[in-house]
Amino acid sequence: MSTRCQIAFYDDVKEKDLNNFKALIYRHSDGYPEEPGTLPDLLSFFIKWKDTGRLNDMEYTSARCLQFLTNLYDKQTKEDIKGNLFKKMYPGQIISVGYGISNQFHCDIEFLYAIYSDRIDVYEVGGEDKDINKRVTKLTDKDYTIKF
C-alpha cells in the first residue's frame, strides 16, 4: 500500500492552525520522510529555491515546487517503465498517480509537510477527526525539522 502525504504551504511563519494553508499538494506514494521519500525530494527543491528570494511568496513557491516534484516523478516513472517494473506489477496498464492539487486535507495521509519561508516541519498524521490539528503529531527529531 502507498504511503500518502500532503505538502502544505503557509504564508505566516508563526501560523499555528494547519488548516490555514495557502496551497496544498497531495502525493500518492513514498510520503514518508526517509530516503527515497518526500523529505529528500523537498530538500532538493528548497536547496536550489531558497536563493531565489521568492520563499515569502507561497503561491509561486508551491507552483514551482509542484513542477519540480512532478518532473522528478515523471523521470522516475519513465525509468520504471523502461525497466519493465510497471509492466510486471500492472500488466496492460500504465500507472501514473504521482501528485495532485488539493483544497482540503485527505483522510488517508500518513504524513504532513508544513512549508514556511524559514523551515519545513514534518508531522505524522493519524485518527479520523476532520480537523487536521487534532490528527497530527510533530516529529521533533532534528532530522525532521529542517531550517532554511
C-alpha positions in Angstrom: 0.0 0.0 0.0 1.2 3.5 -0.8 2.3 5.9 1.9 0.3 9.1 1.1 1.1 12.6 2.3 0.3 16.2 1.8 2.5 19.2 1.5 1.0 22.4 2.8 2.4 25.9 2.2 1.9 28.7 4.8 2.4 32.5 4.5 2.9 33.2 8.2 5.9 31.6 9.8 4.0 31.7 13.2 0.9 30.1 11.8 -0.5 27.6 14.4 -3.6 26.4 12.6 -2.6 23.9 9.9 -6.0 24.5 8.2 -4.8 28.0 7.1 -2.7 26.8 4.2 -2.0 28.9 1.1 -1.6 25.9 -1.1 -1.9 22.2 -0.7 -0.3 19.3 -2.7 -1.2 15.6 -2.5 1.5 12.9 -3.0 0.2 9.4 -3.6 3.2 7.3 -2.7 6.5 7.4 -0.9 5.2 10.0 1.5 7.5 9.1 4.4 10.3 11.4 5.5 13.2 8.9 4.9 15.0 8.3 1.6 13.6 7.8 -1.0 10.6 9.5 0.4 9.2 13.1 0.3 11.6 15.0 2.6 14.7 14.3 0.4 12.8 15.5 -2.6 11.6 18.6 -0.9 15.1 19.4 0.3 16.4 19.0 -3.2 14.0 21.7 -4.3 14.5 24.1 -1.4 18.3 23.9 -1.5 18.0 25.4 -5.0 15.0 27.6 -4.4 16.0 29.4 -1.2 18.4 31.6 -3.1 15.8 33.0 -5.5 14.4 35.4 -2.9 10.9 34.1 -3.5 10.4 32.0 -0.4 8.0 34.5 1.0 5.6 34.1 -2.0 4.0 30.8 -1.2 1.7 30.8 -4.3 4.7 30.9 -6.6 6.9 28.7 -4.4 4.2 26.0 -4.2 3.7 26.1 -8.0 7.4 25.7 -8.7 7.7 23.0 -6.0 4.9 21.0 -7.6 6.6 21.4 -11.0 9.9 20.2 -9.6 8.4 17.2 -7.8 6.3 16.2 -10.8 9.4 16.4 -13.0 11.2 14.1 -10.6 8.3 11.7 -10.5 7.9 11.6 -14.3 11.6 10.9 -14.7 11.4 8.0 -12.3 8.2 6.7 -13.8 9.9 6.7 -17.3 12.9 4.8 -15.8 10.5 2.3 -14.1 8.5 1.8 -17.4 11.8 1.3 -19.3 12.9 -1.2 -16.8 9.6 -3.0 -17.0 8.8 -2.5 -13.3 5.2 -1.3 -14.1 4.7 -3.9 -16.8 5.4 -6.7 -14.3 3.3 -5.1 -11.5 0.4 -3.9 -13.6 0.2 -5.9 -16.9 -1.5 -3.9 -19.7 -1.7 -0.7 -17.6 0.3 2.5 -17.2 0.1 3.7 -13.6 0.7 7.4 -13.1 -0.8 8.8 -9.9 2.0 11.0 -8.5 0.8 14.4 -7.4 -2.3 16.5 -7.2 -3.6 19.8 -6.1 -5.9 19.7 -3.1 -8.4 22.0 -1.5 -8.6 20.1 1.8 -6.7 17.5 3.8 -7.3 13.9 2.8 -8.3 11.3 5.3 -5.7 8.7 4.2 -2.5 10.7 4.6 0.2 9.4 6.9 2.5 12.5 6.9 2.1 16.2 6.5 4.9 18.5 5.5 4.3 22.1 6.5 6.3 24.5 4.4 7.1 28.0 5.8 9.5 30.6 4.4 12.1 29.6 7.0 11.5 25.9 7.6 9.8 22.6 6.9 8.0 20.9 9.8 7.1 17.2 9.5 4.0 15.8 11.1 2.8 12.2 11.5 -0.9 12.0 10.8 -3.5 9.6 12.4 -7.0 9.5 13.5 -10.2 10.4 11.8 -11.0 13.9 13.1 -11.8 16.4 10.3 -9.6 19.0 11.9 -6.1 18.3 10.9 -4.8 20.0 14.0 -6.3 17.2 16.1 -4.8 14.4 13.9 -1.1 15.4 13.8 2.0 14.7 15.9 5.0 16.8 15.1 8.2 14.8 14.6 10.8 16.7 16.6 13.8 14.7 15.6 16.5 17.1 14.4 16.4 15.2 11.0 12.8 16.1 10.5 12.5 19.8 11.5 14.5 21.5 8.8 15.5 25.2 9.0 16.5 27.2 5.9 
